[in-house]
Amino acid sequence: LALTEKAEKRPLNVIVCGASSGIGLALTQQILSLPQVGQVWAGARHISDGHPLLDLKVKHPLLSLFPLEATQESDFASLGQLVEPHGVDWVINCIGLLHDQEGLSPERKIEELDMNSHLKVYQVNCLPTLLLAKHLKKHLRNSQQPRFVAVSAKVGSISDNKMGGWYSYRISKAALNMAIKNLSIEFQRLNKQMVVAAIHPGTTKTKLSEPFMAGAQKKYEIHNPEDTARNLLKVIQQFTEADNGGFYSWDGSPLPW
Ligand SMILES: NC(=O)c1ccc[n+]([C@@H]2O[C@H](COP(=O)([O-])OP(=O)(O)OC[C@H]3O[C@@H](n4cnc5c(N)ncnc54)[C@H](OP(=O)(O)O)[C@@H]3O)[C@@H](O)[C@H]2O)c1
């Protein structure tokens, strides 16, 4: 792993958002096993009794859980206050929405667009990254290995769109990608070692992809969340300053915007 000697000496303080399930949960588990890890803060909107994050917390005293509802800016502000005394090195946002139990689901054609669902998908898929940036920016200033990463999706690529459909999800991820590009410019002025990036995790068997697995299996390689977390960690650890402001696939290869 391409960690500099300097960075290896200082423990890494890491924030994972959307840590309650799928990719975010697997990432939190694996980050806690990294030899260079310091404090880990894992955000989730609600954690019920018996949730795996509670077991993890018992085993890892450096893990803290914090409440994070994507639509509540006050939760992001509280996170900023929580981490202020420690400083932050990595921020990884895994929050995402494709469908829900209230009938929200990806559109096959424009007639299926529902205004409230569209706004909700945008709110969950794009805004949290901006709110994390707003409330954590100053805490990344002194990091020796600052990484600000959003888990995006290849379907958010404008130039790669060959199939149409999925209006809200595609548009929200394209907006997220622009947010990442814009932040990469501002954050690089704050800390020259900064890498702000969007990463496509690869098709992964999770709550979010579950209803579409049958179709996806015919077209794509399917990963389990543990493999995806390993892939993403490898990409994040191998980032150098030259990768700032990019959109990458799970294997580290660049993706077209
Ligand atoms: N799985 C794939 O094939 C795939 C492919 C491309 C991109 N992605 C992206 O990967 C990321 C992780 O998704 P996943 O596959 O791991 O799905 P997942 O298991 O459904 O995880 C989504 C996470 O987002 C959280 N979340 C959703 N709405 C929220 C809200 N309003 N406030 C706070 N948290 C909220 C969920 O919390 P709850 O547990 O409370 O619902 C959960 O922790 C997403 O950004 C997704 O778009 C996934």
The ligand as a Gaussian input file, in Angstrom:
#p B3LYP/6-31G(d) Opt

LIG

0 1
 N      -24.911000      -1.554000      -4.370000
 C      -24.555000      -1.180000      -5.588000
 O      -24.550000      -1.988000      -6.545000
 C      -24.153000       0.244000      -5.850000
 C      -23.732000       0.587000      -7.144000
 C      -23.360000       1.897000      -7.402000
 C      -23.357000       2.828000      -6.372000
 N      -23.769000       2.471000      -5.122000
 C      -23.740000       3.489000      -4.068000
 O      -23.107000       2.972000      -2.927000
 C      -23.545000       3.689000      -1.751000
 C      -23.853000       2.682000      -0.640000
 O      -25.004000       1.943000      -1.005000
 P      -25.201000       0.413000      -0.632000
 O      -25.212000      -0.329000      -1.899000
 O      -24.271000       0.020000       0.460000
 O      -26.720000       0.433000      -0.127000
 P      -27.394000       0.367000       1.318000
 O      -27.005000      -0.893000       2.001000
 O      -28.840000       0.614000       1.086000
 O      -26.732000       1.603000       2.081000
 C      -27.217000       2.919000       1.916000
 C      -26.879000       3.702000       3.161000
 O      -27.462000       5.009000       3.038000
 C      -28.166000       5.283000       4.241000
 N      -29.238000       6.248000       4.048000
 C      -30.240000       6.220000       3.117000
 N      -31.065000       7.274000       3.311000
 C      -30.573000       7.974000       4.371000
 C      -30.969000       9.150000       5.048000
 N      -32.058000       9.833000       4.702000
 N      -30.208000       9.585000       6.080000
 C      -29.113000       8.905000       6.470000
 N      -28.687000       7.770000       5.875000
 C      -29.414000       7.314000       4.837000
 C      -28.717000       3.938000       4.662000
 O      -29.166000       3.981000       5.998000
 P      -30.329000       2.987000       6.540000
 O      -29.649000       1.686000       6.817000
 O      -30.835000       3.682000       7.750000
 O      -31.355000       2.869000       5.438000
 C      -27.488000       3.077000       4.432000
 O      -26.564000       3.215000       5.482000
 C      -24.746000       4.526000      -2.214000
 O      -24.343000       5.861000      -2.406000
 C      -25.116000       3.906000      -3.558000
 O      -25.740000       4.844000      -4.411000
 C      -24.151000       1.194000      -4.840000

